[in-house]
Structures are given as structure tokens and as C-alpha cells.
Amino acid sequence: MSTTTPTTKCPFPALGECSYGSWADDMEAYLKTLNLWDVTDNPTAALLPVDATNPTTEERKEVWDWEKHKGQASGQIWLGWEEGSLSQAL
């Protein structure tokens, strides 16, 4: 899974400036363009090693990539919130 993660905020209004429905649709489309949607759509779909006690190099890389993409996706979602609205969600 190739991913490009921008270093700036999302190119659409932050949550708090628009309705949740519109923001959620924008965020879904945005994460799809970054190839990050799959980790938010089904976060438990990560590939598991055949033998959890002795994963292969390829299996370890796949798990590491999945965890990396989860972090990138959650970072993009965090950046998509309006600063004042973050305290309301916590």
C-alpha cells in the first residue's frame, strides 16, 4: 500500500465549520486519495501472521505498514478538526 501523507491541513473546511455529514464525506474522500481509508473503514482487517510466535519478515512488514497507516489516518483526521471543537470531543 503506497501512501502519500501531506504536511498541511485538509483541503476542506474543518469539523466545526460545517455539518458532520459533509465533513465525514470530505474526510472519507480525502483519506481515499491518500490510500488511508481502508485502515479507518475496517481497522481490525490487518493481516495477521500465520504463526504469531514466529512471523515472517514479510508478515512483520505488513503489520508495521498497517500500524503506520493507522497513525497517518488518525493524524489526518485530527488535523481535520477545528481547534475549538477538539475539547468538546474529548
MITOR-38014 format. One record per residue: residue number from 1; residue in one letter; chain; z, x, y of N, C-alpha, C in turn. Coordinates in steps of 0.05 Angstrom, whole numbers. Atoms other than C-alpha are relative to their C-alpha. Example, Ala and Ser with C-alpha at 12.3 -4.5 7.8 and 13.67 -1.06 7.14 Angstrom:
% residues 2
+-----+------+------+--------+--------+---------+--------+---------+----------+--------+--------+---------+
! pos ! code ! unit !   n.up ! n.east ! n.north !  ca.up ! ca.east ! ca.north !   c.up ! c.east ! c.north !
+-----+------+------+--------+--------+---------+--------+---------+----------+--------+--------+---------+
!   1 !    A !    A !      0 !     18 !     -24 !    156 !     246 !      -90 !      0 !     18 !      24 !
!   2 !    S !    A !     -1 !    -16 !     -24 !    143 !     273 !      -21 !     14 !    -15 !      22 !
+-----+------+------+--------+--------+---------+--------+---------+----------+--------+--------+---------+
This chain:
% residues 90
+-----+------+------+--------+--------+---------+--------+---------+----------+--------+--------+---------+
! pos ! code ! unit !   n.up ! n.east ! n.north !  ca.up ! ca.east ! ca.north !   c.up ! c.east ! c.north !
+-----+------+------+--------+--------+---------+--------+---------+----------+--------+--------+---------+
!   1 !    M !    A !      0 !     17 !     -23 !      0 !       0 !        0 !      0 !     18 !      25 !
!   2 !    S !    A !      2 !    -16 !     -25 !    -23 !      33 !       64 !     11 !    -17 !      23 !
!   3 !    T !    A !    -13 !     15 !     -22 !     16 !      14 !      126 !     -2 !     17 !      25 !
!   4 !    T !    A !     -1 !    -12 !     -26 !      9 !      29 !      199 !     21 !    -14 !      16 !
!   5 !    T !    A !    -21 !     12 !     -15 !     71 !      17 !      239 !     -1 !      8 !      29 !
!   6 !    P !    A !      1 !     -7 !     -28 !     65 !      13 !      315 !     27 !      8 !      11 !
!   7 !    T !    A !    -25 !     -9 !     -13 !    117 !      44 !      361 !      7 !    -18 !      23 !
!   8 !    T !    A !     -5 !     18 !     -23 !    115 !     -13 !      412 !      8 !    -28 !     -11 !
!   9 !    K !    A !     -8 !     27 !       8 !    140 !     -84 !      412 !    -25 !    -17 !      -8 !
!  10 !    C !    A !     21 !     18 !      10 !     99 !    -141 !      381 !    -18 !     -9 !      23 !
!  11 !    P !    A !     20 !      8 !     -20 !     36 !    -163 !      418 !      0 !    -30 !       6 !
!  12 !    F !    A !     -2 !     28 !      -5 !     61 !    -235 !      425 !     28 !     -5 !      11 !
!  13 !    P !    A !    -27 !      5 !     -12 !    120 !    -269 !      460 !     23 !      2 !     -20 !
!  14 !    A !    A !    -24 !     -4 !      17 !    188 !    -251 !      432 !     13 !    -27 !      -6 !
!  15 !    L !    A !    -15 !     24 !       6 !    230 !    -303 !      398 !     21 !     -4 !      22 !
!  16 !    G !    A !    -17 !      6 !     -23 !    269 !    -337 !      453 !    -17 !     -8 !      24 !
!  17 !    E !    A !     19 !      7 !     -21 !    208 !    -343 !      498 !    -18 !    -23 !      -9 !
!  18 !    C !    A !     17 !     21 !      11 !    173 !    -393 !      452 !     14 !    -13 !     -23 !
!  19 !    S !    A !    -13 !     14 !      23 !    188 !    -440 !      395 !      0 !     17 !     -24 !
!  20 !    Y !    A !     -2 !    -15 !      25 !    209 !    -412 !      328 !    -26 !     -3 !     -16 !
!  21 !    G !    A !     24 !      4 !      16 !    148 !    -443 !      293 !    -23 !     17 !       9 !
!  22 !    S !    A !     21 !    -17 !     -11 !     99 !    -408 !      339 !      5 !     29 !      -5 !
!  23 !    W !    A !     -8 !    -28 !       4 !    137 !    -343 !      335 !     -3 !      8 !     -29 !
!  24 !    A !    A !      1 !     -6 !      29 !    142 !    -346 !      259 !    -30 !      3 !      -9 !
!  25 !    D !    A !     29 !     -2 !       7 !     66 !    -358 !      253 !    -11 !     26 !      11 !
!  26 !    D !    A !      9 !    -25 !     -12 !     53 !    -300 !      301 !     10 !     24 !     -16 !
!  27 !    M !    A !    -12 !    -23 !      15 !    101 !    -254 !      263 !    -13 !      3 !     -27 !
!  28 !    E !    A !     13 !     -1 !      26 !     70 !    -272 !      196 !    -27 !     14 !       2 !
!  29 !    A !    A !     27 !    -11 !      -4 !      0 !    -256 !      221 !      2 !     30 !       7 !
!  30 !    Y !    A !     -4 !    -28 !      -8 !     25 !    -192 !      254 !      8 !     18 !     -23 !
!  31 !    L !    A !     -9 !    -16 !      23 !     61 !    -167 !      192 !    -23 !      3 !     -21 !
!  32 !    K !    A !     23 !     -2 !      19 !     -1 !    -183 !      150 !    -20 !     21 !      10 !
!  33 !    T !    A !     19 !    -20 !     -10 !    -44 !    -139 !      196 !     11 !     28 !      -5 !
!  34 !    L !    A !    -13 !    -26 !       5 !      6 !     -83 !      182 !      5 !      5 !     -30 !
!  35 !    N !    A !     -4 !     -1 !      29 !      6 !     -96 !      107 !     30 !      1 !      -7 !
!  36 !    L !    A !    -29 !      2 !       4 !     81 !    -112 !      111 !      9 !    -27 !      -8 !
!  37 !    W !    A !     -9 !     27 !       5 !     81 !    -186 !       97 !     11 !     -4 !     -28 !
!  38 !    D !    A !     -9 !      4 !      28 !     90 !    -181 !       21 !     29 !      6 !      -4 !
!  39 !    V !    A !    -28 !     -6 !       4 !    159 !    -150 !       27 !     18 !    -21 !      13 !
!  40 !    T !    A !    -16 !     21 !     -12 !    183 !    -207 !       72 !     -4 !    -27 !     -14 !
!  41 !    D !    A !      7 !     25 !      13 !    148 !    -263 !       34 !     14 !     -2 !     -27 !
!  42 !    N !    A !    -13 !      0 !      26 !    178 !    -242 !      -33 !     15 !     27 !      -3 !
!  43 !    P !    A !    -13 !    -26 !       0 !    229 !    -186 !      -23 !     11 !      9 !     -27 !
!  44 !    T !    A !     -9 !     -8 !      26 !    250 !    -187 !      -96 !    -23 !      7 !     -19 !
!  45 !    A !    A !     24 !     -5 !      16 !    179 !    -174 !     -121 !     -5 !     30 !      -4 !
!  46 !    A !    A !      4 !    -28 !       4 !    188 !     -99 !     -121 !     -4 !      7 !     -29 !
!  47 !    L !    A !      4 !     -8 !      27 !    163 !     -65 !     -183 !     24 !     15 !     -10 !
!  48 !    L !    A !    -23 !    -13 !      12 !    220 !     -44 !     -228 !     -9 !     19 !     -22 !
!  49 !    P !    A !      7 !    -19 !      21 !    217 !      17 !     -273 !      3 !    -13 !     -28 !
!  50 !    V !    A !     -2 !     10 !      28 !    205 !       2 !     -347 !     27 !      8 !     -12 !
!  51 !    D !    A !    -26 !    -10 !       9 !    266 !      45 !     -363 !     16 !      8 !      25 !
!  52 !    A !    A !    -15 !     -4 !     -24 !    315 !      40 !     -305 !     16 !     26 !       0 !
!  53 !    T !    A !    -16 !    -24 !       2 !    354 !     100 !     -330 !    -17 !     25 !       1 !
!  54 !    N !    A !     18 !    -23 !       0 !    292 !     144 !     -332 !    -27 !     -7 !      12 !
!  55 !    P !    A !     26 !      8 !     -12 !    239 !     122 !     -282 !    -20 !     23 !       2 !
!  56 !    T !    A !     21 !    -20 !      -3 !    173 !     159 !     -279 !     -2 !      7 !      29 !
!  57 !    T !    A !      5 !     -8 !     -28 !    152 !     196 !     -217 !    -15 !    -22 !      15 !
!  58 !    E !    A !     15 !     21 !     -13 !    102 !     141 !     -202 !     17 !    -24 !       6 !
!  59 !    E !    A !    -18 !     23 !      -4 !    155 !      87 !     -211 !     19 !      5 !      23 !
!  60 !    R !    A !    -18 !     -7 !     -22 !    203 !     123 !     -164 !    -15 !     -1 !      26 !
!  61 !    K !    A !     16 !      2 !     -25 !    147 !     129 !     -112 !     -5 !    -29 !       8 !
!  62 !    E !    A !      5 !     28 !      -6 !    131 !      55 !     -117 !     25 !    -14 !      11 !
!  63 !    V !    A !    -25 !     11 !     -10 !    204 !      36 !     -108 !      6 !     10 !      27 !
!  64 !    W !    A !     -4 !    -12 !     -26 !    211 !      84 !      -50 !    -18 !    -12 !      21 !
!  65 !    D !    A !     19 !     13 !     -19 !    148 !      56 !      -17 !      8 !    -28 !       7 !
!  66 !    W !    A !     -8 !     28 !      -4 !    173 !     -15 !      -26 !     24 !     -1 !      20 !
!  67 !    E !    A !    -23 !     -1 !     -18 !    240 !       2 !        7 !     -8 !      9 !      28 !
!  68 !    K !    A !     10 !     -8 !     -26 !    204 !      38 !       63 !    -13 !    -23 !      15 !
!  69 !    H !    A !     14 !     22 !     -12 !    160 !     -22 !       76 !     19 !    -22 !       8 !
!  70 !    K !    A !    -21 !     19 !      -8 !    221 !     -68 !       76 !     13 !      8 !      26 !
!  71 !    G !    A !    -12 !    -10 !     -25 !    252 !     -25 !      130 !    -19 !     -3 !      24 !
!  72 !    Q !    A !     19 !      2 !     -22 !    188 !     -24 !      171 !     -3 !    -30 !       8 !
!  73 !    A !    A !      3 !     28 !      -6 !    180 !    -100 !      166 !     25 !    -11 !      15 !
!  74 !    S !    A !    -23 !     11 !     -14 !    252 !    -114 !      186 !      2 !     12 !      28 !
!  75 !    G !    A !      0 !    -11 !     -27 !    245 !     -66 !      244 !    -19 !    -15 !      19 !
!  76 !    Q !    A !     19 !     15 !     -16 !    183 !    -103 !      269 !     12 !    -28 !       7 !
!  77 !    I !    A !    -12 !     26 !      -5 !    220 !    -169 !      262 !     22 !      2 !      21 !
!  78 !    W !    A !    -21 !     -5 !     -20 !    279 !    -141 !      301 !    -12 !      4 !      28 !
!  79 !    L !    A !     13 !     -4 !     -26 !    232 !    -118 !      357 !    -13 !    -25 !      11 !
!  80 !    G !    A !     13 !     25 !      -9 !    202 !    -188 !      359 !     20 !    -20 !      11 !
!  81 !    W !    A !    -21 !     18 !     -11 !    268 !    -219 !      383 !      5 !      8 !      29 !
!  82 !    E !    A !     -8 !     -4 !     -28 !    285 !    -227 !      456 !     29 !     11 !       0 !
!  83 !    E !    A !    -26 !    -13 !       1 !    345 !    -183 !      472 !     23 !    -20 !       3 !
!  84 !    G !    A !    -22 !     19 !      -4 !    388 !    -241 !      497 !      5 !    -19 !     -23 !
!  85 !    S !    A !     -3 !     18 !      22 !    375 !    -282 !      435 !     12 !     13 !     -25 !
!  86 !    L !    A !    -11 !    -13 !      23 !    400 !    -229 !      386 !     29 !     -7 !      -5 !
!  87 !    S !    A !    -28 !      6 !       4 !    473 !    -244 !      398 !      4 !    -28 !     -11 !
!  88 !    Q !    A !     -2 !     28 !      11 !    461 !    -318 !      382 !     -5 !      0 !     -30 !
!  89 !    A !    A !      7 !      0 !      28 !    433 !    -300 !      314 !     21 !     15 !     -17 !
!  90 !    L !    A !    -20 !    -16 !      16 !    489 !    -252 !      293 !     26 !    -15 !      -4 !
+-----+------+------+--------+--------+---------+--------+---------+----------+--------+--------+---------+
